């Protein structure tokens, strides 16, 4: 369509009474826009159809010359009989950002108060601090809406320079404007003296906004007032006080409640209790946070019923953990009578607080019929770190639940840090088990133990009949002592299982020395592609003089992934020497290899070599290659790429690719690439 359309066609379409025809006209403009079309484009911005207005805005912004026409857009703000045109202008000026500022500043002298308010709102969205002096001056505007807009948008920018003028205006403002000022001061957050705000606490209608503001910026000095607010007659004020207290506590964790006098702590606890009931979850979670911060162990049991509500379980559990070990110990008296759904959470709290008073309950719970309780209890036993937990945990490694087995494995590993000999003694016999999963678990845990016999056990496991056990052993030896068992690991490079071979390759590759060259060169032609990929990447780190010849040979590998690995490795070693190979790879039959070569060349700043293959890449049969080339041109060449991108878009036969090319073209023209 774009190649056949004429200027007259576009003009007729834009004058049509049909929305779709006007849209077609605008879309045609994308490829042939010129300044002569601006009047029609401005008119389209005030079109009765939002789709037409949106399209006009996008076309305007896609032009690199758009900033030169800002005065024309600002004129649309004066269209008091066309809200669509004003909204289009606001969007354009906002999206042009700092480029709009000088024209907007000049237009603030207009007598049109609506336009002055629009400008303040636009400046608030752009959020450039250079607008702060103008906004502060607008606080003295004769129009109340302008003063409110100035205050609101000063809050959005968050400049501390606005604090003084806003506090001065607070003294003489009406109630509505004071609301706005408090919101703005809360957004600014810093350099606002709380004492200068607390004097407004006597104004009942301002109290909610005041508490919202104090929640954003207050410290310990505002806590008394906020606690008083929890007893206010109006629910919305109580709720604001609650949310503000939570924010203050989060900013000063532990300090707020620790410094509260005993009487105030008691008063706060009394106020929080009813807030935990029959309120929206957001408020109840806030109350739970503060209950946890108060660490009143005597009230912990009152939280247990809240675990029945799924939306509150996490907040309730965090609150119980925050209350500490003594609170958890106090809950142990309730364990025998606890509901089934409560016990996993109790077990978790016991583990997280280090409450050894709960040890016997956990030891009993790992034999429960409830898999969730068994898993959480196993995890908690590991966290407690007591030696008595080792033997009860070992049978869980063959539990029918995978979650329980995983929890037991992690718990035993954790305990291994505190009593390694005990854990090793309990697991050693599992190495001879008929169950390969048990042997795998034993190898995994033993690899983390600091005991002399562990290494011998792991080396022995390299010969296990199960590939999973051998994989676990290779992984373990690679982490803890690969260098000491090089000969044993060399044998695994011929293992029948490709994953074992790949893991062994990774162990040698991580050693990153010349000693790794020999083993890696043995598998660079392995039958498994992932083994070859790992070997190729590892060769690059060996710093061996013969490594490059093996990497060059890998460029002939039949699998593209291996070729890509070789190209990337060669480029990491020596970008200069790799360039001829990368240029040659631009003609590789595998499109993924071509894309990878393009990216590597672009990253190395080889724009000239990329452009030398332009005709081939622009017409490449694979769309991903064409798009990769277009994106690199857009990123690297910027405005110089516009002509190429336009030509590619004109010749592109795939609609999806063409749309992506047009988007790229708009981004480049807009300067966002």
N, C-alpha and C positions, 0 to 999 in steps of 0.2 A: 504494500500500500504506500509506503513512504516514498518509493521511487517514482510513483505516478502522480502524486498529489501536487496541485498547483496552488500558488498564493490565493487565487480567486476561490478555489475550492475551500481553503481554510477559512477565508473571510465569510463565505456563505454559511459554512457550518457554524461558525461562532455567532452568526446572526439568526440561527435557526430557533424556532420555538420548541424544538424537540431536544430533550436533555441528552439523549444518546448522540445526536448529531453534533451538538456543541462539544461533547466530550471527544468525539472523533476529531473534531477540528483542533482541539487543544493538544491531543496526542500527536497529531501530525506536526504541530509546532515544535515538538521536542527535537526533531531533526533539522528544522530550518528556521529557528528563532532569530529575529533581528529586532533592533530597537523600534522599527516601524510598527511592530506588533504590540508595543507596550500599551497604547490606549485600549485596545481590545482585551488585552490581558487584565488590565486594571478593572475593566468593566466585568470580566468574568469573575473577578474576586468578589464582586457584589451580586453574583448570580443567585437566583432563588433556589438553586439546587446546591446542596452541600458538597455533592460529588464534583460538580463543576468547580466550585470555589477551591476545594482541596487540590484538584488537578492543576488549577491556575497557580496556586501557591507553590506546588512542587516544581512546576516548570520555571517559575521565576527564580526560585532558589537554586535551580540546577545551572543557571547561567553564571559564568565567572565574572560578568560585569554587574551582577546584582547589587553589590554595595554602592555602585555609582548612581543607582536609582532610588536610594533610600528616601530622598525628599518626596518623590512621587508616592511612595508607600505611606509616608507620614500624612500626606494630604488626605488619604482615605480615612484617617482617624477622625476627620472633621465631618464625615458623612453621617450626620446625626439621624438621617432617615433610612439608613441601611446598616443594620447590625451585622449582617454577613460580611460586608466590606471592612467594617471596623475589626471584626474578629480575625479576618484574613491578615489585615495589617499588623495586628498584635502578634500573630503567630510568626509572620515573616521577621518583624523587628526583633522578636525574642530569639529566634533561631539564628539570626545574623550576629547576635551577641555584641561583643565589644565594638564591632564595626558600626553599630547603630548609635553608639553613645554620643558622639559630638552633635549629631543632628537632633537627638532626643533632648540633650541639655539645652540647645538653642530653642527648641519648641516649647520649653517650659514657660517661656515668656508670653505664650498665647493667653488671650482673655477667656478662651473656651475652657471652662472648669472641667468638663467631661474629658477633654483631651489631656488636661494636666493630670487627672486621675489615671487615665490610661497609661500615660508615660511613667508615672510612679509604679504602677503595677508591672509594666514591662521591665523597668530597672530592677524591681524586686526579683523578677525571674532571672535576669541576667546575672545578678549578684556580684557586680563589680564594685569594689570599695571606692572607686573614684566618684561614684554617685552619692556617697554618704553626705558630703557638704550640701549638695542640692536638696537632698531629702530632709536634712536638718532644717534648712531654710524653709522648706514646705511645711514644717510643723507650725509656722507662724502664718500660714495662709488664712485668708479671710473666710474661706469655705471649710465647714466642719468635715465634709467628706474627704477633702484633700488632706486635712490634718490627720484624719484616721488612716488614710491610705499611706501617708508618709510614715506614720508610726508602725503600721503593719509591715511595710516593706523594709523598714530599718531592722525589724526583727528578723526578717528572712536573710538579710545580709549578715547580721550578727556582729556588727562593728561595735567595739567597746566605746568608741567616740560618741555614740548616740546615747549612752546611758545618762549623762548629765542633762542634756536637753529633754530627754523623755521624762526624767524625774521632775524637772521644772514644770513641764507641761502638765504633769499629773496633778499639780497643786491647783490648777485653774480649769482643768478639763471637766466635761460633764461625765455622767456615769458610764455611758456607752464608750466614750473615748478612753476612760480609765481602764475599762475592760481590755481594750485593744492594746493600751500601753503595757499593762501587766503581761499580756501574752508576748509582746515584743521583748520585754525585759527577760522573760523566761527563756526565750529563744536565744538571746544574746548570752545569757548564762554567767558570764564572767564579769568581774569588776562592778557588780551591782551590790551595794551594801544592804544586807538583809534588814538592818535596823531601820533604814529609810522606808522600807516597805511595811514593816510590822505595824506602823502607826495606823495603817488602813484596816487593821483587824476589827476596829470598832464599827466599821461600815458593813452591816449584814449582807447587803446585796453584792458587795465586792469580795466577800470571803472566799467563795469558790475559786474565782480567778486568782485571788491572792495565794491560795494554797497550791494551785496548779503552778504558779510562778515559783513559790518557795521550793516546790519539789524539784524544779529544774536547777536551782542555784543555791539552795540553803545548806547550811551545815548544822552542827550540834546546837547552835544558838536558836534555831527555829523549832526545835523538837517540842518544847513545852507548848508552843502555840498549836502545833499540829496535833499533839495528843489531846489538847482541849477541843480541837476541831472534831475529834472522833465522837464527841458527845453533843455535837450541834443538833438542833431540832430538825434540820433539813437533811434528808438522805444524800442529796447530791454533794452537799458540803462535807458530810462525813466520808463519803467515798473519795472525794478529792484529797482530804486529809490523809486517808489510808494510803492512797497511791503515792502521795508526796513523801510520806514516812518511809515507804519501801525504797523510793529513789534515793533519799538521803542516806539510808542504811547501806544501800548498795555502793554509794560513793565513798562511804566511810565504814567499811565492813568491820563489825565488832566494836568500833569506837563509840558509836551512838548509844547502843544499849548498855555498853559497859560503863559509860559515864552518867547514865541516868541515875538519879537518886532512887533509893529503894521504894519510896512512896510512889514515885512516877512510874517505875517499872510495874508495880502492882496495878496502878491505874490503867496503864497501857494494856496489860494482860486482861483486865476486866473488859476493856473496850473491845479487844480483839475477839473474845469468845463468841459474842453474838454475830460478829461479821463472818464467822466460819459457816454460818447456817443461812439458808434461804437467800442467798445473794448470787449474782452472776459469778461464773467461775473465775473470771479475771480478778474480781475483788477477793474471792476466797483464796486464790493462789497468793495474792499479795499479803493477806492476813497470815497465811501459812508461813510465808517467808519471814515475817516479823516474829511469829511465835517461835520459829526455829532460832532466830537470832537472840531471843530472850533467854534461851537455854533453861527454862523452868522445868526441871525433870519431873516434878509432881504432876504436870499437866500432859505429859506425853501420851498416856493411855487414852486421853480424850480424842486424840487424832486417829486412833485405830479405825473407828467406823468410817472415816473418810476414804479409807482404802477400798471401800466397796464401790466408789464412784471412779470409773476409768479415767475421767478427765482430770481427776485430782490426785491420782496415785503417785505420779512422779513428784509433784510438789509436796505431797504429804511425806513421801520417803525422804526427800531432801531435807525437809524440816526436822524429821526425827534424827537424821544423821547430824544435822547442825546442832541439835541439842546435846550431842556428845555421849560418851561412854556411860556416864551415870544414868542418863535417861534410858539408854538401851538396857542397862542392868535392871532398872526399875520395871521395864516392860517384861522381864523374864518371868515375873510372877503371873503375868497374864497369858504366857505361852500355852500352858495346858488347856486353857479355856478359849483360846483364840480360834476364830473361824478358819476353815481350810484356806480360803483365799488370802488370809492375812499372814499366814506363816512364812511363805517365801519372802515377803517384804521384811518380816521380822528377822529372818535369817540374814538377809542382805544387810540390814542395819547393824546386826551383831558383827558381821565381818568388817564393814566399813568403819565402825567405831572402835574396833579392837576390843570388844566386850568379851573377855574370857569367861565371864559369868554365864555366857550362853553356850559354852563348849558342849556340855552334856546334851543340850537340846539339839545341837547340830549333829552330834554323833548319832543320835537317835533318828534324826530326820533323813540322814543319807540312806536309811533302810526303808523309808516311806514308800508307799505305792504311788505317790505323786511325783512324776518325773521332774516337774518344775521345781518342786521343793528339794528333790535330791540334787539337782544341778546347782541351785543357788546355795544350798548348804555346803556342797563340795567346794564351791568358790569361796565361801566364807571361811571354811576351815583352812584353806590355803592362806587367806588374808590374816587369820589369827596367828599363824606361824608356830603352832605348838606341836611337839614331836608326837604326842598321842594320836594325832590325826593321820599319820602316815599309813598305818596298817588298815584302818577303815576305808581309806581312799583307794587303795590298790584294786580291790574287787570291782570298783566302779569303772575301771578301764575296759571291762567287758560288759558294761551295762547295755541293755537293749536300746537305750536312747542315745543318739549321737551327741546331743547337747550335754548329757551327763558325762559321757566319755571325755568330751572336750574339756569340760569343767574340771574333771578329776586330773586330767593330764596337766592342765595349767596350774592347778593347786599343788600337785606333786612337784612340778618344776619350781614353783615359788618356795615350797618347803625345802627343796634341795639347796637353796641358798643358805638356809639356817641349820639344817641337819643333813648334810650330803651323805654321810656314811649310812645313816639310817635309811634314807631313801634308796640308795644304791643296793643295800642289802635286801630291801623289799622287792626291788625290780629285777635283780640279777636272774632270779629263777624264771622270770617271764621270757628271757631270751631263748629258752629251750621249749617254749610253748608250741603246740601244734597250730595255734591260731596266729596267722601272720599279722593280723591287726594288733594283737597284743605285743608281738615282737617289735612291730613298728613303733608303737607307743613307748615301749621300754627304751628303744634306741633314742627316740626323740628326747625323753626326759634325761636319760643318762648322759646325752651329749651336753647337757647344761650343768652337770655336776662337776665340782672340783674335787675329784678323787682319782688317785693314781691308776686304778684299775679300769677307769672309764674308757681310756683310749684303746686299750687292748680289746675291750668288748666291741667297740665301734669298728675296729679293723676286722675283727672276726665276722661282723655283720655284713661286710662287703661281699662275703661269699654266700650269703643267705640265698635260699632257693626262691624267695619272693623278691620280685623287682621293687616292690614298695619298701621293703626293709632295706634293700641295697640303696635305693634313692635316699631314704632317711639317713643312712650311714654316710653316704657321700656328702650330703648337705651338712651333716654334723661335723665331719672331719674338716670340711672346707672352712667352717666357721672357727673351729677351735685349734686345729693342729695340722692343717693340710701339708705344710712344709715338712713336718717330721715323718710323714707317711707317703712321701712322693711315689715310691715304688709300688705301693699297694694301690694308689690312685691311678697310676699308669695302666694297671691291668684293667681298670674299669672303663678305659677308653675303647676296649674291645668287647664290652658287655653286650649281650644280645638285646638289651632294652635300650632304645634310643634316648629315653629320658635320663637314664643313668649316665649314658655317654655325654649328653648335653650338660648335665650338672657337673660332671667331672671336668669338662672343657671350661665351664665357668670358674671352677676352682683354680685351674691353672691360669686362666685369663686374669683373674684378680691378683695373681702374684706379680703381674706386670713387670717381669724382668726377662733377661735373655734366657734364663733357664726354662722359661715357659715356651720358648720357640719350638723346641724339639717335640714335645707332646702335641702342641697345637698343629704343627705341620703334618703330623700323622693322620689327623682327622679332617683336614681342610677339604678332602674329597670324600668324606663320609657319605653313605647312601642316604642319610636323613638330612633334609634341607636345614632344619633348625640347628642341628649339630654343626653344619657347614657355616651357617650364619654366625653362630657363637664363636667358632674357630676364627673366622675372618676378622670379626671385631676384636678378638683377643690378640691376634697377630699384630695389630697396630700398636699395642702397648708394649711389645717385647723389645723394641729398639734394636732388633737384630738386622744386620746388613742384608740378609736374604729374604727378609719378610716382604719387602716390596715386590719382589718377583713373584711370590706366591699370590699376593693381592692382585697383581696385574693378570695372572693366570685365572683368578677367580672371576674376572670380568667376562670370561667366556662361558661361565656357568649357565646351564640351560634354564635355571630358575631366576626370575627377576629379583626376588628378595635377596638372594645371595649377591647378585650384581650390585644392588643398591648398597648393601652392607660394605662391599669392597670399595665402591666409589666414596662413600662417606668416610671410610677409614683412611683411604688415600688422601682425601681432602684435609682430614684432621692432621695427618702426618706432615704434609707439605702442599699447601694450596696451589703454589706456583707449578709444581711438577704434576699436580693432579689435573690441571686445566685442560690439557689436550685430551685426556681420557673422558673428561666431563663433556667436552664439546662433541667428541665422537659419539658419546652416549645419547646425544640429542636425536640421533638417527636410529636408536635402538628399536627393535620391533615391539618391545613391551612398553605400553604407555606409562606404566608406573615408573619405570626406569627413566623415561624422558622427563616426567614431572619432577622426580627426585633430583635429576641432574640440573634442571632449571633452578630449583630452590637452592641447591648448593652453590651454583654459579652466582645467583643473585646475592646470597649471603656473603660471598667472597668479593662482591663489588665488580663482577665480570660482566657489566652491562654491554660492553662492546661485543663480547663473544656471543651474548644472547641475541643482540640485534642483528648480528651477521647471519643468524639462522631464521630471521623474521619470516621470510616468505614460506619456509617449510613449516614453521610452528603455527602461523596464522591459518594455514589450510590443512593442518594435521587431521587425519581421519578420526582421531579420538577427541571427543568434545572436552574431556578433562585436561588434555594438553592445551587446547586452544584457550580454555579459561585460565589455566595456570599461567600461560604466557601473558594474557591480558591483565591478570592481577599483578603480576610482577612489573609489567610496564606501568600500570597505574601507581604502584607503590614507589618505584624507582625513578620514573621519568616525570611524574606529576603532570603539569599542564602540557608538556611536550608530547604526551601520549594521546592527547585528545584526537588528533587526526587519525592515528592508527586505530584507536578504539572505534571511531565513527565508521571507518572503512570496514573493520571487522564486523561491526553491527550491521552495516548495509549488506554485506555478503553472506551473513550467517543464515543458514537454512533451518536450524533447529530453534523453534520458538522459545523454548525454555532457556537455551544458552543466550539467545538474543536479548531476552529480558534481563538476564544477569549482566550482559555487556552494557545495556543501557543504564542499569543501576550503577555500574562502575563508572560509566561516563559522567553521570550526574554527580557522583561523589568527587571525581577529579575536578569537574567544573566548579563545584562548590568549595573545593579546597580542603575537603575532609580526608583526603588521601595524599 
